[in-house]
């Protein structure tokens, strides 16, 4: 597991912290606002903040590489850094349970789905299982990857914009213009997904993990979720469970969060099931950004729908 430093998306032109340089001091003396420091519970919110705030902010998702942000448990040092932020962007929908266990300044916390609570999806009873570097964990009763529905992502980005305007009203025009551009891109993704989904006509689909509920709801996909990890070979018991499931749900495609192991993919191929990567992009990516990842997701979805996969 890497203990990587947080990945910075926003661009800071002023050094912050105690004992700042002469430039920072002179700008503050002149009445210029400092860079707005933002901490987020996941990468999509980091991206939205950076797109909208530009060089007026520093947006960071403090989760180390290789850790699922929804399951992360920060150490005291990481908690202290979040507590010191000017704004703390939350996802809502029970995402990132650690925020319930620490003391954070309520007046600086922004729940980006607060106005969307009537659109939350209930996942069902909590499911506990063990995998990956995080060990045993449970998925809560609310589905939390809200941003996989682009219409909800737009509203989360809007909540980010409104928080930035409240914190830095002098940049309102800049923030609104940047949000409009982001909204247009997300709406384009939504249109493309809706067109592709119409061609599937209720076709049975598998999801490797229960994180696609909002995508499934938005586009009326006929999906069932497994608890399979792309970097782990399924046990024979899991293959047996899949065989039983296919009798009632004869899926020919499975959506993965990441590229599955070749051994897994080959065995699925032998069952007539093709693998498609649809990355949720919850954590900071090694390359590309949120929109480029979503475009790749949509391209794979379109190929599947067109039969050219």
ZIPE-V649610 format. One record per pair of residues at least 24 apart in sequence whose C-alpha atoms are under 10 Angstrom apart, sorted by the first residue. I is the first residue (numbers start at 1). J is the second residue. D is the distance in Angstrom with one decimal. If there is no record, write none. Layout:
# ZIPE-V649610
i = (I,I)
j = (J,J)
d = (D,D)
This chain:
# ZIPE-V649610
i = (1,1,1,1,1,1,2,2,2,2,3,3,3,3,3,4,4,4,4,4,5,5,5,5,5,6,6,6,6,6,6,6,6,7,7,7,7,7,7,7,7,7,7,7,7,8,8,8,8,8,8,8,8,8,9,9,9,9,9,9,9,9,9,9,9,9,9,9,9,9,10,10,10,10,10,10,10,10,10,10,10,10,10,10,10,10,10,10,11,11,11,11,11,11,11,11,11,12,12,12,12,12,12,12,12,13,13,13,13,14,33,33,34,35,35,36,36,36,36,36,36,37,37,37,37,37,37,38,38,38,38,38,38,38,38,38,39,39,39,39,39,39,39,39,39,39,39,40,40,40,40,40,40,40,40,40,40,41,41,41,41,41,41,41,41,41,41,41,41,41,41,41,42,42,42,42,42,42,42,42,42,42,42,42,43,43,43,43,43,43,43,43,44,44,44,44,44,44,44,44,44,44,44,44,44,44,44,45,45,45,45,45,45,45,45,45,45,45,46,46,46,46,46,47,47,47,47,47,48,48,48,48,48,48,48,48,48,48,48,48,49,49,49,49,49,49,49,49,49,49,50,50,51,51,51,51,51,51,51,52,52,52,52,52,52,52,52,52,52,52,52,52,52,53,53,53,53,53,53,53,53,53,53,53,53,54,54,54,56,56,56,56,56,57,57,57,58,58,59,59,59,59,60,60,60,61,61,61,62,62,63,63,64,64,65,65,65,65,66,66,66,66,66,66,66,67,67,67,67,67,67,68,68,68,68,68,68,68,68,69,69,69,69,69,69,69,70,70,70,70,70,70,70,70,70,70,71,71,71,71,71,71,71,71,71,71,72,72,72,72,73,73,73,73,73,74,74,74,76,79,79,80,83,83,84,85,86,87,87,87,87,89,89,89,89,90,90,90,91,91,91,91,91,92,92,92,92,92,92,92,92,93,93,93,93,93,93,93,93,93,93,93,93,94,94,94,94,94,94,94,94,95,95,95,95,95,95,95,96,97,108,108,109,110,110,110,110,111,111,111,111,112,112,112,112,112,112,112,112,112,112,112,113,113,113,113,113,113,113,113,113,114,114,114,115,115,115,116,116,116,116,119,119,119,120,120,120,120,120,121,121,121,121,121,122,123,123,123,127,127,129,130,131,131,131,131,131,132,132,132,139,139,142,143,143,143,143,143,144,144,144,144,144,145,145,145,145,145,145,145,145,145,146,146,146,146,146,146,147,147,147,147,147,147,148,148,148,148,148,148,148,148,148,148,148,148,148,148,149,149,149,149,149,149,149,149,149,149,149,149,150,150,150,150,150,150,150,150,150,150,150,150,150,151,151,151,151,151,151,152,152,152,153,153,153,154,154,154,154,154,154,154,154,155,157,157,158,158,182,185,185,186,186,186,188,189,189,189,189,189,189,190,190,190,192,192,192,192,192,193,193,193,193,193,193,193,193,194,194,194,194,195,195,195,196,196,196,196,196,196,196,196,197,197,197,197,197,197,198,199,199,199,199,199,200,200,200,200,201,203,203,203,203,203,203,204,204,204,204,204,204,204,204,205,205,205,205,205,205,205,205,206,206,206,206,206,206,206,206,206,206,206,206,206,207,207,207,207,207,207,207,207,208,208,208,208,208,208,208,208,209,209,209,209,211,211,211,212,212,212,212,212,212,222,222,223,223,223,223,223,224,224,224,225,225,226,228,228,228,229,229,229,229,229,229,230,230,230,230,230,230,230,230,230,230,231,231,231,231,231,231,232,232,232,232,233,233,233,233,233,233,234,234,239,239,243,246,253,254,255,255,255,256,257,274,274,275,276,276,276,276,276,277)
j = (64,65,66,67,133,134,64,65,66,67,63,64,65,66,67,62,63,64,65,66,61,62,63,64,65,59,60,61,62,63,64,65,284,43,46,59,60,61,62,63,64,65,284,285,286,46,47,50,58,59,60,61,62,284,43,46,47,48,49,50,51,54,55,57,58,59,60,61,284,289,35,36,37,38,46,47,49,50,51,52,53,54,55,56,57,58,59,60,35,50,53,54,55,56,57,58,59,36,37,54,55,56,57,58,59,55,56,57,58,56,168,170,168,86,168,85,86,87,164,167,168,82,84,85,86,87,88,82,84,85,86,87,88,89,108,164,81,82,83,84,85,86,87,88,89,90,109,69,82,85,87,88,89,90,91,109,110,69,70,72,82,88,89,90,91,92,95,96,98,99,282,283,68,69,70,89,90,91,95,96,281,282,283,284,69,281,282,283,284,285,289,290,91,145,147,148,153,156,157,280,281,282,283,284,289,290,291,89,90,91,112,147,153,156,157,160,282,290,89,160,283,284,290,157,284,289,290,291,153,154,156,157,158,159,160,161,178,179,182,290,89,157,158,159,160,161,163,164,175,179,160,178,157,161,175,178,179,181,182,157,158,160,161,164,174,175,176,177,178,179,180,181,182,160,161,164,165,168,171,172,174,175,176,178,179,174,175,178,164,168,171,174,175,86,164,168,85,86,85,87,88,89,85,88,284,89,283,284,283,284,283,284,283,284,283,284,285,286,132,133,134,283,284,285,286,132,133,134,282,283,284,96,132,133,134,281,282,283,284,95,96,97,98,282,283,284,94,95,96,97,98,139,144,145,282,283,95,96,97,98,134,135,136,137,138,139,96,97,98,134,97,98,99,101,134,98,99,102,102,103,104,104,108,109,108,109,167,160,163,164,167,156,159,160,163,114,156,160,144,145,146,147,156,116,117,120,142,144,145,146,156,117,119,120,121,122,140,141,142,143,144,145,146,120,139,140,141,142,143,144,145,139,140,142,143,144,145,146,144,140,163,167,163,159,160,162,163,156,159,160,163,152,153,155,156,157,158,159,160,161,162,163,146,147,152,153,155,156,157,158,159,155,156,159,155,156,159,146,152,155,156,146,152,214,144,145,146,213,214,145,146,213,214,217,213,210,211,213,210,227,227,227,227,228,229,231,232,229,231,232,210,211,213,210,211,212,213,214,210,211,212,213,214,210,211,212,213,214,215,280,281,282,211,212,213,214,215,280,212,214,215,280,281,282,190,211,212,213,214,215,216,218,278,279,280,281,282,294,186,189,190,193,212,213,214,215,216,217,218,219,183,185,186,187,188,189,190,191,193,214,215,218,294,183,186,187,189,190,218,186,214,218,183,186,187,179,180,182,183,184,185,186,187,183,182,183,182,183,291,291,295,291,294,295,295,291,294,295,297,298,299,218,219,298,295,298,299,301,302,218,219,297,298,299,301,302,305,218,219,220,302,219,302,305,298,299,301,302,303,304,305,306,221,301,302,304,305,306,305,302,304,305,306,307,304,305,306,307,305,249,250,251,252,253,305,246,248,249,250,251,252,253,254,249,250,251,252,253,254,255,273,242,245,246,249,250,251,252,253,254,255,256,273,275,253,254,255,256,257,275,276,278,254,255,256,257,258,260,275,277,254,255,256,257,256,257,280,255,256,257,278,279,280,249,251,249,251,253,254,255,249,251,254,254,255,254,256,257,260,256,257,258,259,260,261,256,257,258,259,260,261,262,264,265,277,258,259,260,261,262,264,260,261,263,264,260,261,262,263,264,265,263,264,267,268,271,271,304,278,279,300,301,280,281,304,309,309,300,301,303,304,309,301)
d = (8.6,7.6,6.6,8.1,7.1,9.8,6.8,5.9,6.9,8.9,9.1,5.7,7.0,9.0,9.7,9.3,8.6,5.3,6.0,9.2,9.8,7.5,8.5,6.6,8.3,9.8,6.4,6.1,4.8,6.5,6.4,8.2,8.7,9.5,9.7,8.8,6.3,6.8,7.4,8.8,8.7,9.0,7.0,9.2,9.7,8.8,9.9,9.2,7.1,6.3,5.3,7.7,9.2,9.4,9.6,7.1,7.0,9.9,8.8,5.9,8.8,9.1,9.7,9.2,7.0,5.8,6.6,8.8,9.5,9.6,9.7,9.6,9.1,9.0,8.4,8.5,7.8,4.9,8.1,9.7,7.6,6.2,6.3,8.0,5.7,4.2,4.9,7.5,9.1,8.2,9.5,7.0,5.0,7.6,6.7,5.8,8.1,9.0,9.1,9.3,6.3,7.4,6.6,5.7,9.2,7.5,8.6,9.3,9.3,9.9,8.2,9.6,9.9,9.4,9.9,8.2,6.2,7.8,8.7,8.2,8.3,9.6,8.6,5.3,5.2,6.7,8.9,8.3,9.3,5.5,5.9,4.9,5.9,7.3,9.6,9.8,8.4,6.0,8.9,9.1,6.2,8.1,6.5,5.0,6.3,8.9,9.7,9.8,8.4,9.7,8.4,5.7,4.7,6.3,8.3,9.7,9.5,6.6,7.7,9.2,9.6,8.0,6.6,5.7,6.8,9.7,8.1,6.7,9.7,8.9,9.1,9.2,8.9,5.8,7.6,8.7,8.1,7.7,9.1,8.5,8.8,5.6,6.0,7.8,8.3,7.0,5.4,5.0,5.2,8.2,9.3,7.9,9.2,10.0,7.5,9.9,8.5,9.4,9.1,9.2,7.0,6.3,7.9,8.4,9.2,6.5,9.3,6.9,7.9,7.6,8.6,9.1,9.1,7.9,7.4,7.9,9.1,9.7,8.2,9.7,9.7,8.7,9.5,9.3,9.1,7.7,6.6,8.9,9.0,9.3,8.3,5.7,9.0,9.9,7.2,8.5,9.7,8.4,8.0,8.8,8.9,7.5,9.9,9.9,6.3,7.5,9.7,8.3,9.6,9.4,9.9,9.7,9.4,9.8,8.8,6.5,7.5,9.1,7.4,8.2,9.4,8.0,6.5,8.4,7.9,5.2,7.6,8.0,4.9,5.5,9.0,9.0,7.9,9.1,7.9,7.2,9.3,9.6,8.6,9.7,7.9,6.0,9.5,7.8,9.0,8.7,8.3,8.3,9.7,8.8,8.4,9.9,9.8,9.9,9.1,9.9,9.8,10.0,9.7,9.4,9.7,9.7,9.8,9.9,9.6,9.6,8.1,7.4,9.8,9.4,7.6,8.2,8.7,8.7,7.6,7.3,8.5,8.6,9.4,8.2,9.5,8.0,9.1,9.6,9.9,9.0,7.5,7.2,9.8,7.5,9.7,9.4,9.6,9.4,8.0,10.0,7.3,6.5,9.9,8.6,6.7,9.8,10.0,6.6,6.2,9.3,8.9,5.6,4.3,7.1,8.7,9.2,8.5,9.2,8.1,9.1,8.5,6.2,7.2,8.0,7.4,9.8,9.9,7.4,8.6,8.9,7.0,8.3,7.2,7.9,8.4,5.9,9.1,9.6,9.3,7.5,9.5,9.7,9.5,8.8,8.5,9.1,8.9,9.7,9.6,9.6,8.6,9.8,8.2,8.6,8.6,9.9,9.4,7.6,9.2,9.5,9.7,9.8,7.8,8.5,8.0,9.0,8.0,9.2,8.6,9.4,9.7,7.3,9.5,8.7,9.9,7.6,9.7,6.7,8.5,9.4,9.3,9.2,6.0,6.7,5.0,8.2,7.8,9.9,9.5,7.0,8.1,6.3,7.8,6.2,9.8,9.6,8.5,8.5,8.4,5.4,7.8,9.4,9.0,9.0,9.3,9.7,9.5,7.9,7.8,9.9,7.3,8.7,8.1,9.0,10.0,9.7,9.3,7.7,4.9,7.6,8.2,5.3,6.7,10.0,9.9,9.3,8.3,9.8,8.1,9.2,7.5,6.0,9.6,9.9,7.8,9.9,9.0,8.8,8.5,9.1,8.8,9.6,7.8,8.1,8.8,9.2,8.8,9.3,8.0,10.0,7.9,9.9,8.6,9.9,8.9,7.3,7.4,8.7,9.0,8.2,9.3,7.9,9.9,9.5,8.4,10.0,9.7,9.2,7.6,9.5,8.3,8.2,8.2,8.3,8.5,9.4,9.9,8.2,7.0,8.4,6.6,7.7,10.0,7.6,9.3,8.6,8.5,9.7,6.2,7.2,7.7,7.0,9.0,7.7,9.7,8.0,9.2,8.9,8.3,5.9,8.4,10.0,10.0,7.8,8.7,8.5,9.5,9.2,9.9,8.9,7.1,8.4,5.9,5.4,9.1,9.0,9.9,9.5,6.8,9.2,9.9,9.0,9.5,9.7,7.8,9.8,9.1,8.9,5.3,5.2,8.5,8.2,6.2,8.7,9.1,9.5,5.7,6.8,9.1,7.0,5.7,9.4,9.4,9.2,8.4,8.7,9.7,9.0,7.5,7.1,9.5,7.1,8.6,9.7,8.8,9.7,8.7,7.6,9.5,8.9,9.7,8.0,5.8,9.0,9.5,6.7,7.9,8.9,8.2,8.0,9.7,8.5,9.2,8.1,9.9,8.2,9.2,9.9,10.0,9.1,7.8,7.3,9.7,7.2,9.9,9.2,9.2,9.2,9.8,7.3,9.0,9.2,7.8,9.4,7.5,9.6,6.4,9.1,7.4,7.4,9.7,8.4,6.1,9.3,9.9,9.3,8.4,9.0,8.7,9.6,6.9,5.4,8.6,8.3,5.5,7.6,7.2,8.2,8.3,9.6,6.9,10.0,8.4,9.4,9.5,5.8,7.5,9.7,8.7,5.9,8.8,9.8,9.6,9.3,8.8,7.4,8.7,9.4,9.9,9.4,9.6,6.1,6.2,4.6,7.2,7.9,9.4,8.0,8.1,5.0,6.8,5.6,6.0,7.8,9.6,9.9,9.9,9.5,8.7,9.2,6.3,8.1,6.2,4.4,6.3,9.0,9.2,9.5,8.6,5.4,4.8,6.5,8.8,9.8,9.6,9.5,6.5,6.0,5.3,7.4,9.7,9.7,9.6,9.9,9.9,8.5,7.4,7.7,10.0,8.7,7.9,9.0,9.8,9.4,9.2,9.9,8.1,9.1,9.3,8.7,8.5,9.9,9.1,9.6,8.1,9.1,9.5,9.2,9.4,9.6,8.7,9.9,9.5,8.2,8.2,8.6,9.7,7.6,9.3,6.9,7.2,6.0,6.1,4.0,6.1,9.6,8.3,9.4,9.8,8.4,8.1,6.0,5.9,9.7,9.3,8.0,7.1,9.7,8.4,8.8,7.1,9.4,7.3,6.1,9.7,9.6,7.3,9.5,9.5,9.2,9.8,8.6,9.7,8.8,10.0,9.5,9.3,8.5,9.5,8.7,9.8,6.8,7.9,9.9,8.3,9.0,9.0)
